[in-house]
Amino acid sequence: MTILEKAIRYSTIYRVSGHILFWLVVFIVPQCPEGTSLRDMVINNAFYIFFYMLACYFVAYFIMPKFLKGENYGLVILYFIIGSYLISAFSRIMVVHVLEPLTRQPPFEKESIIEILTDIRKLVVVYFLQNFSLAWIFGFIKLVKDQYIIKQRTLLLEKEKTEAELNVLKAQLNPHFLFNTLNNIYSLSLVNSPVTSPSIAGLSEILDHVLYRCNGNFVPVSSEIKLLENYINLEKLRYDERLTVNFSYSVDEDHDIVPLLLLSIVENAFKHGAGEDIGRPEIDIELKLNAGNFYFKVSNTFEMEKNSERNEKIGLENIRKQLELVYPQNHKFKTYADESTFVTLLTITLFKPVKPEPHHEGKMSFS
């Protein structure tokens, strides 16, 4: 945080004390010639500070807001002319009829109020320039502060909006995954399959990850790899030797990634590849993470006639939305298909590396 940001933050949190500190600094600056007694200097400074405050708050809190809101500029200029005239005239009246009797030795001549109000030249050349010279600096400081606050508030609102949208997408994704997996276990239970209990245990481990380890916006890639391995093991329990699954990965340094993206892609591959009963389905999964460059490719066999609207599947649409929210300029996501194979390809430039871990790679193959 820069000194300017710290000052703005302080003046925002401690608004009254910030104004008091500002005017104390101005008060310390001498407002009268050298040789003036301490008593007269204090009185002079107090009077001039009062007039400065009138001009500053008039410009910063009345004129500038109206001007920035785009109100009738002619009317705003008229307000400024009338207000600056009244402030200048009032300050001249106070100097002649209050300040000078306190600080000057009589006798001396005093202008009448009528003479003061009609002496436009002196009001403009002396009092307007004197009183409003600080007003522009004060107004500029307030403008910078307001713009900074607006910018920070906008960033905060965008962050909260993004997090809310991500939470909605996750809430859509988790039931989608649970629905499919519970259907699988239900199918096993109907035939009293011996793999029903291992399936429930595998689902329990996956739920532990989804419910308790994915509460943040990011998780390590390594934990997502472990989740995929558990998911593949769970899915393999419900298929016989007709399904072939190949999963290979290579990671040089662990980085953070949005949770459940990879699981959604793989889950779609199982649902529309192995789940369509197309003979001898095959799913190939390849993951690489090198110097922050993430590469993830999933291909599965499928039947074109049964998957003409595949791009509209819930899981893939959620992925597209999450990627646009979190990695708007740092990712590529595409799907394509030929007569018998559907491919999902995701590449991301990842940031925020987590604690470095030793290089690891692995391979799973089921057939």
Residue pairs with C-beta under 8 A, 6 or more apart in sequence:
1 9
4 144
5 148
8 144
8 145
8 148
8 149
10 18
11 18
11 19
11 145
12 18
12 145
12 149
22 138
23 49
23 53
26 49
26 52
26 134
27 45
27 46
27 49
30 41
30 45
31 41
31 44
31 45
31 48
31 49
32 40
32 41
32 44
32 45
36 44
40 102
40 103
43 99
43 102
43 103
44 99
44 103
47 94
47 95
47 98
47 99
48 130
51 87
51 90
51 91
51 94
51 130
51 131
52 131
52 134
52 135
54 87
54 90
54 91
54 131
55 84
55 87
55 131
55 132
55 134
55 135
56 134
56 135
56 138
56 139
58 83
58 84
58 87
58 135
59 80
59 132
59 135
59 136
59 138
59 139
60 135
60 138
60 139
60 142
61 142
62 79
62 83
63 76
63 79
63 80
63 83
63 139
64 139
64 142
64 143
66 76
66 79
67 73
67 76
84 128
84 132
85 123
87 131
88 123
88 124
88 127
88 128
88 131
89 116
89 117
89 123
89 127
91 127
91 131
92 116
92 119
92 122
92 123
92 126
92 127
93 113
93 116
96 110
96 111
96 116
97 110
97 113
100 108
100 110
111 119
116 123
162 325
162 326
163 217
165 321
165 325
166 217
166 258
166 322
166 325
166 326
169 318
169 321
169 322
170 214
170 259
170 260
172 314
172 318
173 260
173 264
173 314
173 315
173 318
174 210
174 260
176 264
176 267
176 314
176 315
176 318
177 210
177 260
177 263
177 264
177 267
178 207
180 267
180 271
181 203
181 206
181 234
182 203
184 199
184 234
184 235
184 238
185 196
185 199
185 200
185 203
187 238
188 195
188 196
188 199
188 237
188 238
189 196
193 238
195 237
195 238
198 237
199 234
199 237
199 238
202 230
202 233
202 234
202 237
203 234
205 230
206 227
206 230
206 231
206 234
209 223
209 226
209 227
209 230
210 227
210 260
213 219
213 223
213 259
214 259
214 260
216 259
217 258
217 326
218 256
218 257
218 258
218 259
218 352
219 256
219 257
219 258
219 259
220 254
220 255
220 256
220 257
220 354
221 251
221 254
221 255
221 256
221 257
221 289
221 294
221 350
222 251
222 254
222 357
222 360
224 257
224 259
224 260
224 261
224 262
224 263
225 249
225 251
225 287
225 362
227 262
227 263
228 247
228 262
228 263
228 266
228 285
229 247
229 364
231 263
231 266
231 267
232 245
232 247
232 266
232 285
232 364
232 366
235 245
235 270
235 274
236 243
236 245
236 366
239 274
241 367
242 279
242 280
242 281
243 274
243 280
243 281
243 282
243 283
243 366
243 367
244 280
244 281
244 282
244 283
244 365
244 366
244 367
245 282
245 283
245 285
245 364
245 365
245 366
245 367
246 282
246 283
246 284
246 285
246 363
246 364
246 365
246 366
247 285
247 287
247 362
247 363
247 364
247 365
248 285
248 286
248 287
248 361
248 362
248 363
248 364
249 286
249 287
249 288
249 361
249 362
249 363
250 287
250 288
250 289
250 290
250 361
251 287
251 288
251 289
251 357
251 359
251 360
251 361
252 289
252 290
252 291
252 359
253 289
253 291
253 292
253 353
253 356
253 357
253 359
254 289
254 353
254 354
254 355
254 356
254 357
255 289
255 292
255 294
255 350
255 351
255 352
255 353
255 354
256 350
256 351
256 352
256 353
256 354
257 294
257 348
257 350
258 322
258 323
258 326
258 327
261 319
261 322
261 323
261 346
262 287
262 296
264 315
264 316
264 318
264 319
265 296
265 298
265 315
265 316
265 319
265 344
265 346
266 283
266 285
266 298
267 315
268 313
268 315
268 316
268 344
269 283
269 285
269 298
269 299
269 300
269 342
269 344
270 283
270 300
272 300
272 302
272 307
272 310
272 313
272 342
273 281
273 282
273 283
273 300
273 301
273 302
273 342
274 281
274 283
274 300
276 302
276 303
276 306
276 307
278 301
278 302
278 303
280 301
281 300
281 301
281 302
282 300
282 301
283 298
283 299
283 300
283 301
284 297
284 298
284 299
284 300
285 296
285 297
285 298
286 295
286 296
286 297
286 298
287 295
287 296
288 294
288 295
288 296
289 295
289 350
292 349
292 350
292 351
292 353
293 347
293 349
293 350
294 346
294 347
294 348
294 349
294 350
295 346
295 347
296 345
296 346
296 347
297 343
297 344
297 345
297 346
298 343
298 344
299 341
299 342
299 343
299 344
300 341
300 342
301 340
301 341
301 342
302 310
302 337
302 340
302 341
302 342
303 340
304 337
304 339
304 340
307 337
307 342
310 316
310 335
310 337
310 342
311 335
316 335
316 344
319 333
319 346
320 333
323 331
323 333
323 346
323 348
327 348
327 349
330 348
330 349
330 350
330 351
331 346
331 347
331 348
331 349
332 345
332 346
332 347
333 344
333 345
333 346
333 347
334 344
334 345
335 342
335 343
335 344
335 345
336 342
336 343
336 345
337 343
